[in-house]
Amino acid sequence: MPYLSDHSSGRVLLRVFVQPRASRTVFTGIHGDAIKLAITAPPVDGKANTAVIKFLASFLGIKKKSLDIKRGLQSRNKSILISGLNAEDVRGKIEAVLV
């Protein structure tokens, strides 16, 4: 899938399109070359970024420090580096909830 790729650092790069101030935090589908993630947090004072990291860590079953927003700290389009999982594991978990 276009939203997920292997990064040169050996980690996995996940592209996410964030929809803040949603009624619940959930993956909602594909948005261009990114996975769309609705979150309840507002996009102020880093609250949305914190909510994205917290949700992804819980969803993927990894620690928050294993996730790093590489690009898009002040944008809805974010590139997140994931350590500790391979692309196949991440893809499997995401596609299981999109079906």
GROMACS elastic network, one bead per residue, 0.5 to 0.9 nm:
[ bonds ]
;  ai    aj funct       b0    kb
    1     4     6  0.58866   500
    1     5     6  0.79450   500
    1    33     6  0.81369   500
    1    91     6  0.79424   500
    2     5     6  0.72248   500
    2    15     6  0.83178   500
    2    32     6  0.84262   500
    2    33     6  0.51148   500
    2    34     6  0.68912   500
    2    35     6  0.88474   500
    3    13     6  0.80954   500
    3    14     6  0.57831   500
    3    16     6  0.72213   500
    3    30     6  0.81233   500
    3    31     6  0.89245   500
    3    32     6  0.84089   500
    3    33     6  0.50923   500
    3    35     6  0.58638   500
    4    12     6  0.71434   500
    4    13     6  0.57718   500
    4    15     6  0.64177   500
    4    33     6  0.86651   500
    4    34     6  0.79567   500
    4    35     6  0.86576   500
    4    87     6  0.68481   500
    4    90     6  0.82964   500
    4    91     6  0.73306   500
    5    11     6  0.89058   500
    5    12     6  0.58957   500
    5    13     6  0.52636   500
    5    14     6  0.67534   500
    5    15     6  0.87195   500
    5    87     6  0.66105   500
    6     9     6  0.83382   500
    6    10     6  0.67637   500
    6    11     6  0.62286   500
    6    13     6  0.59232   500
    6    14     6  0.88463   500
    6    86     6  0.80371   500
    6    87     6  0.65764   500
    7    10     6  0.55846   500
    7    11     6  0.53306   500
    7    12     6  0.54271   500
    7    13     6  0.57280   500
    7    81     6  0.79217   500
    8    11     6  0.72170   500
    8    12     6  0.87749   500
    9    12     6  0.83895   500
   10    83     6  0.81346   500
   10    86     6  0.88671   500
   11    81     6  0.62742   500
   11    82     6  0.56710   500
   11    83     6  0.52186   500
   11    84     6  0.75609   500
   11    85     6  0.77067   500
   11    86     6  0.73597   500
   11    87     6  0.84796   500
   12    80     6  0.81110   500
   12    81     6  0.55952   500
   12    82     6  0.50476   500
   12    83     6  0.67173   500
   12    84     6  0.87726   500
   12    85     6  0.73796   500
   12    86     6  0.63889   500
   12    87     6  0.58464   500
   12    90     6  0.84937   500
   13    70     6  0.88130   500
   13    79     6  0.64836   500
   13    80     6  0.56265   500
   13    82     6  0.63433   500
   13    87     6  0.82736   500
   14    34     6  0.77044   500
   14    35     6  0.80783   500
   14    78     6  0.81621   500
   14    79     6  0.56922   500
   14    80     6  0.51091   500
   14    81     6  0.63723   500
   14    82     6  0.74046   500
   14    87     6  0.89196   500
   14    90     6  0.88502   500
   15    33     6  0.72114   500
   15    35     6  0.63582   500
   15    36     6  0.88269   500
   15    77     6  0.72322   500
   15    78     6  0.57556   500
   15    80     6  0.63208   500
   15    81     6  0.89346   500
   16    31     6  0.84120   500
   16    33     6  0.84798   500
   16    36     6  0.58045   500
   16    37     6  0.66748   500
   16    76     6  0.78232   500
   16    77     6  0.58844   500
   16    78     6  0.51678   500
   16    79     6  0.63269   500
   16    80     6  0.75491   500
   17    30     6  0.85791   500
   17    31     6  0.67593   500
   17    32     6  0.88272   500
   17    33     6  0.89253   500
   17    34     6  0.57749   500
   17    35     6  0.59839   500
   17    37     6  0.60729   500
   17    38     6  0.84365   500
   17    75     6  0.87520   500
   17    76     6  0.53983   500
   17    78     6  0.63279   500
   17    79     6  0.89466   500
   18    35     6  0.85109   500
   18    36     6  0.59777   500
   18    38     6  0.58826   500
   18    39     6  0.71289   500
   18    48     6  0.83364   500
   18    52     6  0.81136   500
   18    75     6  0.83357   500
   18    77     6  0.65331   500
   18    78     6  0.76112   500
   19    22     6  0.66783   500
   19    36     6  0.73371   500
   19    37     6  0.61036   500
   19    39     6  0.61339   500
   19    40     6  0.84800   500
   19    76     6  0.69493   500
   20    25     6  0.89931   500
   20    37     6  0.84738   500
   20    38     6  0.60473   500
   20    39     6  0.50493   500
   20    40     6  0.59113   500
   20    41     6  0.57984   500
   20    42     6  0.54639   500
   20    43     6  0.61334   500
   20    48     6  0.66305   500
   20    76     6  0.83401   500
   21    24     6  0.83145   500
   21    38     6  0.76787   500
   21    39     6  0.60793   500
   21    41     6  0.53261   500
   21    42     6  0.51090   500
   21    43     6  0.77160   500
   21    48     6  0.87224   500
   22    25     6  0.68891   500
   22    26     6  0.89851   500
   22    38     6  0.56463   500
   22    39     6  0.53139   500
   22    41     6  0.75443   500
   22    42     6  0.86437   500
   23    38     6  0.81504   500
   23    39     6  0.75366   500
   23    40     6  0.58095   500
   24    38     6  0.68736   500
   24    39     6  0.60321   500
   24    40     6  0.54642   500
   25    37     6  0.72001   500
   25    38     6  0.52073   500
   25    40     6  0.57001   500
   25    41     6  0.86316   500
   25    51     6  0.88031   500
   25    52     6  0.89041   500
   25    55     6  0.77433   500
   26    36     6  0.86532   500
   26    37     6  0.58595   500
   26    38     6  0.53980   500
   26    39     6  0.66713   500
   26    55     6  0.86631   500
   27    30     6  0.86808   500
   27    35     6  0.72918   500
   27    36     6  0.58361   500
   27    38     6  0.61955   500
   27    39     6  0.87551   500
   27    94     6  0.80531   500
   27    97     6  0.76044   500
   27    98     6  0.72134   500
   28    35     6  0.78246   500
   28    36     6  0.55467   500
   28    37     6  0.59219   500
   28    38     6  0.66683   500
   28    98     6  0.72844   500
   29    34     6  0.88164   500
   29    35     6  0.60114   500
   29    36     6  0.53421   500
   29    37     6  0.76599   500
   29    98     6  0.63774   500
   30    33     6  0.71844   500
   30    34     6  0.59230   500
   30    36     6  0.54411   500
   30    37     6  0.89330   500
   30    98     6  0.89835   500
   31    34     6  0.52314   500
   31    35     6  0.58266   500
   31    36     6  0.56034   500
   32    35     6  0.79772   500
   32    36     6  0.89675   500
   34    77     6  0.78849   500
   34    78     6  0.86087   500
   34    79     6  0.89285   500
   35    94     6  0.88616   500
   37    52     6  0.81620   500
   39    42     6  0.81417   500
   39    48     6  0.73110   500
   39    51     6  0.70557   500
   39    52     6  0.72043   500
   39    55     6  0.86446   500
   40    48     6  0.80626   500
   40    51     6  0.80229   500
   41    44     6  0.84347   500
   41    47     6  0.60142   500
   41    48     6  0.51606   500
   41    49     6  0.87176   500
   41    50     6  0.86937   500
   41    51     6  0.64350   500
   41    52     6  0.88395   500
   42    45     6  0.86301   500
   42    46     6  0.86330   500
   42    47     6  0.63071   500
   42    48     6  0.57394   500
   43    46     6  0.66544   500
   43    47     6  0.61223   500
   43    49     6  0.78643   500
   43    74     6  0.84067   500
   43    76     6  0.89418   500
   44    47     6  0.57920   500
   44    48     6  0.69432   500
   45    48     6  0.80497   500
   45    49     6  0.89359   500
   46    49     6  0.52641   500
   46    50     6  0.62002   500
   46    51     6  0.86236   500
   46    73     6  0.79859   500
   46    74     6  0.82552   500
   47    50     6  0.51110   500
   47    51     6  0.61056   500
   47    52     6  0.86227   500
   48    51     6  0.50293   500
   48    52     6  0.61384   500
   48    53     6  0.87082   500
   49    52     6  0.50915   500
   49    53     6  0.62960   500
   49    54     6  0.85661   500
   49    69     6  0.81611   500
   49    73     6  0.69498   500
   49    74     6  0.85952   500
   50    53     6  0.52753   500
   50    54     6  0.60797   500
   50    55     6  0.85470   500
   51    54     6  0.50612   500
   51    55     6  0.59738   500
   51    56     6  0.84717   500
   52    55     6  0.52451   500
   52    56     6  0.60770   500
   52    57     6  0.84926   500
   53    56     6  0.52384   500
   53    57     6  0.59944   500
   53    58     6  0.85266   500
   53    64     6  0.62723   500
   53    65     6  0.88414   500
   53    67     6  0.66329   500
   53    68     6  0.79338   500
   53    69     6  0.82392   500
   53    80     6  0.88436   500
   54    57     6  0.52994   500
   54    58     6  0.62498   500
   54    59     6  0.85558   500
   54    63     6  0.87838   500
   54    64     6  0.63417   500
   55    58     6  0.52393   500
   55    59     6  0.59447   500
   55    60     6  0.84690   500
   56    60     6  0.58352   500
   56    61     6  0.81090   500
   56    62     6  0.82477   500
   56    64     6  0.80546   500
   56    67     6  0.81189   500
   57    60     6  0.53289   500
   57    61     6  0.57378   500
   57    63     6  0.56146   500
   57    64     6  0.52262   500
   57    65     6  0.85411   500
   57    66     6  0.77934   500
   57    67     6  0.72428   500
   58    61     6  0.50801   500
   58    62     6  0.65643   500
   58    63     6  0.77282   500
   58    64     6  0.81543   500
   59    62     6  0.80000   500
   59    93     6  0.82026   500
   59    94     6  0.88322   500
   60    63     6  0.88124   500
   60    85     6  0.86296   500
   60    89     6  0.88063   500
   60    90     6  0.70955   500
   60    93     6  0.72361   500
   60    94     6  0.87346   500
   62    65     6  0.83806   500
   62    66     6  0.66623   500
   62    67     6  0.84488   500
   62    83     6  0.86365   500
   62    84     6  0.75694   500
   62    85     6  0.84929   500
   63    66     6  0.54575   500
   63    67     6  0.75838   500
   64    67     6  0.55967   500
   64    68     6  0.83457   500
   65    68     6  0.71804   500
   65    83     6  0.86848   500
   66    81     6  0.80045   500
   66    82     6  0.58273   500
   66    84     6  0.68607   500
   67    80     6  0.66029   500
   67    81     6  0.56881   500
   67    83     6  0.65143   500
   68    79     6  0.85174   500
   68    80     6  0.54969   500
   68    81     6  0.51243   500
   68    82     6  0.67447   500
   68    83     6  0.86362   500
   69    72     6  0.70947   500
   69    73     6  0.68219   500
   69    78     6  0.68227   500
   69    79     6  0.59276   500
   69    81     6  0.63255   500
   70    73     6  0.79521   500
   70    78     6  0.75215   500
   70    79     6  0.55007   500
   70    80     6  0.55024   500
   70    81     6  0.63939   500
   71    74     6  0.87359   500
   71    75     6  0.84798   500
   71    77     6  0.79908   500
   71    78     6  0.54517   500
   71    80     6  0.70912   500
   72    76     6  0.68418   500
   72    77     6  0.57100   500
   72    79     6  0.65028   500
   72    80     6  0.87997   500
   73    76     6  0.82054   500
   73    77     6  0.85877   500
   73    78     6  0.69383   500
   74    77     6  0.86209   500
   74    78     6  0.86497   500
   75    78     6  0.66628   500
   82    85     6  0.68843   500
   82    86     6  0.84660   500
   83    86     6  0.80431   500
   85    88     6  0.82361   500
   85    89     6  0.63014   500
   85    90     6  0.68152   500
   86    89     6  0.54954   500
   86    90     6  0.65619   500
   86    91     6  0.87526   500
   87    90     6  0.52099   500
   87    91     6  0.59741   500
   87    92     6  0.84752   500
   88    91     6  0.51017   500
   88    92     6  0.60237   500
   88    93     6  0.86785   500
   89    92     6  0.52084   500
   89    93     6  0.63845   500
   89    94     6  0.87769   500
   90    93     6  0.53148   500
   90    94     6  0.62574   500
   90    95     6  0.85800   500
   91    94     6  0.52388   500
   91    95     6  0.59316   500
   91    96     6  0.83796   500
   92    95     6  0.53226   500
   92    96     6  0.60482   500
   92    97     6  0.89860   500
   93    96     6  0.52703   500
   93    97     6  0.69390   500
   94    97     6  0.56040   500
   94    98     6  0.64719   500
   95    99     6  0.62756   500
   96    99     6  0.58582   500
